[in-house]
Amino acid sequence: MVNKANNSRRDFLKKAALGTLGFSIMGFSAKSYGRILGANDRVQVGIVGFSNRFRDSLFPSFMNYNKDLNFEFIGVSDIWNRRREEAEAFVKEKAGIKLKKYRNNDELYRDKDIDAVIISTADFQHALMGVEAVRNGKDAYIEKPLAETMEDARAILKAVEETGKIVQIGSQRRSAPNYIAANDYIRSGKFGDIKMVEMTWNVNQPGRWRLPELVKQIRQEDTDWDRFLMNRPKVAWDPRKYLEYRLFWPYSSGIPGQWMSHQIDTVHWFTGLEHPRSVVANSGNYMWQDGRENADTMTAVFDYGPAGDPSKGFQVVYSSRFSNSAGGTKELYYSNGGMLNLDTNKITPEGGLTQDMAQAMGMQANLLEPYTLPSDIKAATGANTGGDPMTSLHMKNWMECVRNRQTPNASVRAGYNHSVANIMTRIAMHTGKRVTFDDAKQDVVMS
């Protein structure tokens, strides 16, 4: 069971979160905020966090469809003055737009012209900034991981369900043609029951998540360290934790939040299962001794299946390393009849039950018919103005849902579920214990 120290930390985070968000959850009905949009009204969007992710992928993806769907950027909120100036210059150059600049989200949400926001800040901030957005009556596109603690995950799920705002989580595989086709194929029953999943995400990049030049340049007086920390413990200024947050807990879980969240989400999507039954994991810093706290290598084993019936289900083995890129990014699904490979987009009988092996046991062979998943993402976007085509489709889906008020492809529930798997993994890595989940309490349990 969770110990008293963890309970104390949970109480601290709850109180701190309420203090941080109190301005936006007390005394107002969230549905009374914002403009009432007509079918022809322009949707005005605020940028929350001018990050590399926003500049390189989210911005061009948005600009692929903003004219057709009548959306526009009107402002940017960032607590670092440098980022505000960079956002203003970038958007003016690329789109000819003069952005309003807000020093923080309090200022942003006092602007009632804003209808929606795109949130691409530090990992641990996503959930609570999402709460801020929907409690202030704004639809939101929120980068993954959605949440790094169960307190934050429960807060964003509750806020979205209570306000009914349109929220898309940045799990862009859910808008990609090959993944949609894989989901349809598995759910059709043609694949058979999933019996094993193997996933990898391997790189060999010493500079991954490092920003040494910016670390030298940033000054505490040019930003707002207390606001950055949100509901994390108040500690002394540390430019590395501000800029290289993915290397440090409690600002990021590292590999689970950044990479595994994408891949484990497909397991939930393809099967309808909300979270693992259990997780065990091991990790370490075996290569890059640069002061980081989060692991550069990890392996986790998940047990998935219906509760209370261990005879039904499957395992997922997930591994990631920073020390050697061999194997790259892989997602391999196995049934008794063969394999689905989301790297090649091929479904093959490889490894399936052959006639020779089956006949010896009085059984029939079980071999899948070869099939290629539709995978022309670029053709599906209908746009070519730059950015990541998969993210472009995902952004389009969010923009359309803001218009039609339908549930986006990657709903807040999908984000909540990948957060549960991430959090279980992070706790298993940190404690070395087998981790399960209490559905009644919606909380992690350590065996």
C-alpha positions, 0 to 999 in steps of 0.5 A, a space after each residue: 500500500 501507499 506509505 505515509 510519506 506518499 500520503 503527505 506528498 499527495 496532501 501537499 500537492 492537492 493543497 498546492 494545486 487548489 492554491 494555484 488554480 483557485 482564481 479560476 475555479 471559485 465563484 464562476 460557472 465555467 460555461 459562462 466564460 468566453 464568447 458564444 460562437 456562431 457558425 461563421 465566427 472566427 475562433 481566436 486561439 491563445 498560445 500557452 508556452 512558446 516551445 520548440 514543439 509549438 514552433 516546429 510542429 503545432 504552429 505549421 499544423 494549425 496554419 495548414 487549416 486555419 483559413 478553411 476552418 476560420 481560426 486565428 492566433 491572437 496572443 501568447 502567454 509565456 512566463 519567460 520574456 524571451 519566449 514572448 518576444 520570440 513568439 511575437 517575431 515568429 508569428 509575425 514573420 510566418 503569418 503576418 499576425 501581431 500577437 498580444 503578449 501575456 506575462 502569465 495565464 492570469 493575464 491571458 484568461 482575462 482576455 475574453 476574446 480568446 476561445 481556445 488555447 494550445 498548451 505546449 509547456 513543461 510536461 508536469 504543467 500540462 494537466 493543471 494548465 488544462 484545468 485552468 483553460 477549461 475552467 475559464 471556458 476555453 477549449 484546449 489542445 494539450 500536448 502529451 503526457 497529459 499528467 505525471 501524477 494521479 492528483 493532476 490526472 484526476 483534476 483534469 479529467 474532472 474539469 473537462 467532464 464538468 465543463 464539457 469543453 473540447 480537449 484534444 490530447 497530443 497523441 497524434 497516432 490516433 489521427 493517422 491513417 495507418 493506426 486508424 486502419 490497425 485499430 479497425 483491423 484488430 477490432 474486426 476480429 481478423 487478427 485474433 486475440 493479442 497475445 504479446 506486444 513489443 515496443 521500442 524507442 531507441 536513440 543515440 543522441 547526447 544532446 537529446 533534451 539538453 539545452 546547454 547554451 540557453 541554460 547559460 543565458 537564462 536569468 531568473 529575473 526574466 521569468 517567474 520561477 514560482 509560477 513555473 513550479 506550480 504545485 511542485 515543491 518550492 525549491 531554489 532557482 535552477 535553470 537546468 530544471 526550467 529548460 531541461 526539465 525532461 531530465 528531472 523528476 518531479 518535472 517529467 518522468 522522462 522516457 515514459 512521459 515523452 515516448 512511452 505515452 505515445 506507444 502505450 496509448 495504442 494498446 489502450 485504443 486497440 483493445 479498449 482496456 483502460 490501464 495495465 493490470 500490473 507493471 514491473 520495471 527497471 531503469 538506470 543512467 548507464 551512459 550519459 553522466 551529465 547530472 540528469 536524474 531521469 533514466 537513459 535506459 529503461 525496460 518495463 513489462 505490463 500485464 493487460 487483460 480483464 480484471 480477475 481473470 489472469 488466463 485472459 490477456 497479454 504482455 507488453 514489453 517496452 524498452 528504450 535507450 539513449 546509448 544505441 539507436 539500433 532497432 529505432 522505434 518499433 510497435 509489434 503486435 502478435 497474435 497466434 496467427 501472425 504479426 502486425 508491424 506498425 513500422 512497415 504497416 504490414 500484417 503477416 503470418 510471421 510466427 503464426 501457427 503452422 500446419 506441421 505444429 498444429 497437426 501434431 496436437 490435433 489442431 488446425 493451422 492459424 495463419 493470417 492473410 497478408 495485408 498492408 495497412 493504408 498509410 499515406 499520411 501526406 495525401 490524407 492531410 490535403 495540405 503541404 505547408 510544413 510540419 509533421 503530417 501526423 500532427 497536422 491531421 490531429 490538429 485538424 481533428 481538434 479544430 473541426 471538433 471545436 466547430 462541431 462539438 464532437 469528441 476529438 480522436 484523443 479525448 481527455 479519457 485517452 490522455 488520462 489512461 496513458 497517464 495511468 500507465 506512465 505513472 504506474 511505470 514511473 513508480 515501478 522504476 523508482 521503487 523496484 516494486 510491482 505496481 497495480 491499480 485500484 479502480 475504485 480509488 483511481 490510484 496506484 498501489 505498490 505490492 
